Amino acid sequence: MNDLKQKIEMAFDSIDINIPEDNRMIINISKDGVISILSYLKNAGYEHLALISCVDLINENEFELVYIVSAYMKRDDEFHDREKQNIIIKTRISRKKTRFMTVINIFENAEPYEREIYELFGINFQGHPRLKPLFLEIEYEMPPFRKNFDTRKFVDDMFGNIPEIEGH
Amino acid sequence: MRELELYYGPQHLGMVGNFSITLNVEGDRIKKATANPGYLHRGFEKLMECRTWMQNFPLVCRINVVEPDHIELIYSMGVEKLAGIEVPEKGKYIRSIYLELARVASHLFGLWAYSNMLGFDTVANWAMYHRDLILDLFEELTGARVYHIYIRPGGVRRDFPDGFEDKIIETLHTIGGKIPDYNSTFFDNRLFKKRTKGIGKLDRENAKKMGAVGHAIRATGMKYDIRKIEPYAAYDQVEWDVPTRKGGDAYSRLLTIRDEMIESVHMIFKLINKMPKKGTVYTKTPNPFKWKIPEGDAYVRCESSRGELGLYIVSDGGKKPYRAHFRTPSYSHGLTILENILAGEDIADVGNIMMSLYVVAPEIDR
């Protein structure tokens, strides 16, 4: 893990890497560097994109996008340390300007993840071939997974006016 | 020939679960498939942000209806990692035994769905009956048949009752004794082979590219199993092997699942033999209403019966999770891989391929 850290630090400047525990590496990078670090990691053998997640950091007025990559096995029946490692890449984008680049060209299975984040957080992934709703049935005024979406008020508006059934 | 649009599911007879696929067909041949999830989207990840750490258990186990136990485990593992809780030795063994039972039950349920789809009603009934025997065990252990909420942060809820190990062994012998019958009626059957060999082929390169995990990648020959790669619970305490196949088609996937079941049963016997007789089964945790977990984030993963299951969880130091995001195996299997491998196949094989990939709709929607 430390070797990889050194290699990445050599290849990229202004990058913040820490290893909080065994087999987990957290890379903080500015939003312009995400594509290049992901392709670098893919070429280094970390070709399994496990998850793309998004965290709404409302107090800092930013979204944090989280990419988690790991490696498949090199040989079919030999276990190495490399598969144990999960690399977590974090980047921040402004809550006002919710645009980002798609990573489908690097990881094909990023497609539904990006669609989900577009729908639930309202982040627009440039270059995504079909950025349309994935789960939700109706359109919301605000993407519903944002922290300032008032779930309770929405439930009251949606279901509060249903008339009671007679006899109850 | 004219191209038509065909809606396959959620009401279609060949569909298992609340999921739908829009097929563009030319005659009997599929040109393009589009998956439409969302019939079971309940917004659990958002709801979890409004409940305390312990209150979330009834929610998380409903993320996968067929096999809730691994979701309980992954959530417990996430909380344990954030709060720095250790699991006692006996708790780890009990977790492993319980999870392997859940894996067998889930595979039997999958076998029911699959054999039903191919028209093997007898096998389907056997599988359902044998799953029920395992549910009886769960009922005795936890009080519930489907949603057990047995695993908790720090261990498991309670110890095995007296003589429970013997009951597990007896039940597994009953199921294991039926394996020759399963083989002769189903797995060695000419019809089964005809319907599955070469269908839904997923080669190694495509599997890697589209994020295949679990039995989908093991059916291409790779022993990719999180239980071996990053052992949790007591999986590093006993000897066991990861079953694989080479073909990458529906046939190989089904046989991988069968071998995995057999391996799980052997593993349970070994775990029961090695389990410590005395000791606590859980570490005490603070009052759930006042429990605050230190600020931080964690990614944990385990091997559910469908493949790599992960959880990215963030705490802001409060009583509730700040964000939780589940990486479920059916997500890439059902949305990316299914869409890709359906192109070029027959309409009759849609349900077949979908079940061989083991897609469960609630896991996709969450």
Chai-1 contact restraints between the chains, C-beta under 6 A:
chainA,res_idxA,chainB,res_idxB,connection_type,confidence,min_distance_angstrom,max_distance_angstrom,comment,restraint_id
A,E47,B,K208,contact,1.0,0.0,6.0,A-B,restraint_1
A,A50,B,G310,contact,1.0,0.0,6.0,A-B,restraint_2
A,A50,B,R327,contact,1.0,0.0,6.0,A-B,restraint_3
A,L51,B,G310,contact,1.0,0.0,6.0,A-B,restraint_4
A,L51,B,Y312,contact,1.0,0.0,6.0,A-B,restraint_5
A,L51,B,R327,contact,1.0,0.0,6.0,A-B,restraint_6
A,S53,B,Y312,contact,1.0,0.0,6.0,A-B,restraint_7
A,S53,B,H325,contact,1.0,0.0,6.0,A-B,restraint_8
A,V55,B,V314,contact,1.0,0.0,6.0,A-B,restraint_9
A,V55,B,R323,contact,1.0,0.0,6.0,A-B,restraint_10
A,I68,B,Y299,contact,1.0,0.0,6.0,A-B,restraint_11
A,Y72,B,K208,contact,1.0,0.0,6.0,A-B,restraint_12
A,M73,B,M222,contact,1.0,0.0,6.0,A-B,restraint_13
A,M73,B,Y224,contact,1.0,0.0,6.0,A-B,restraint_14
A,D76,B,G221,contact,1.0,0.0,6.0,A-B,restraint_15
A,D76,B,M222,contact,1.0,0.0,6.0,A-B,restraint_16
A,D77,B,K223,contact,1.0,0.0,6.0,A-B,restraint_17
A,E83,B,I229,contact,1.0,0.0,6.0,A-B,restraint_18
A,K84,B,I229,contact,1.0,0.0,6.0,A-B,restraint_19
A,K84,B,E230,contact,1.0,0.0,6.0,A-B,restraint_20
A,N86,B,Y299,contact,1.0,0.0,6.0,A-B,restraint_21
A,I88,B,Y299,contact,1.0,0.0,6.0,A-B,restraint_22
A,E108,B,K209,contact,1.0,0.0,6.0,A-B,restraint_23
A,E108,B,M210,contact,1.0,0.0,6.0,A-B,restraint_24
A,N109,B,M210,contact,1.0,0.0,6.0,A-B,restraint_25
A,N109,B,G211,contact,1.0,0.0,6.0,A-B,restraint_26
A,N109,B,S332,contact,1.0,0.0,6.0,A-B,restraint_27
A,N109,B,T336,contact,1.0,0.0,6.0,A-B,restraint_28
A,P112,B,L335,contact,1.0,0.0,6.0,A-B,restraint_29
A,F135,B,G38,contact,1.0,0.0,6.0,A-B,restraint_30
A,F135,B,H41,contact,1.0,0.0,6.0,A-B,restraint_31
A,F135,B,D365,contact,1.0,0.0,6.0,A-B,restraint_32
A,F145,B,K46,contact,1.0,0.0,6.0,A-B,restraint_33
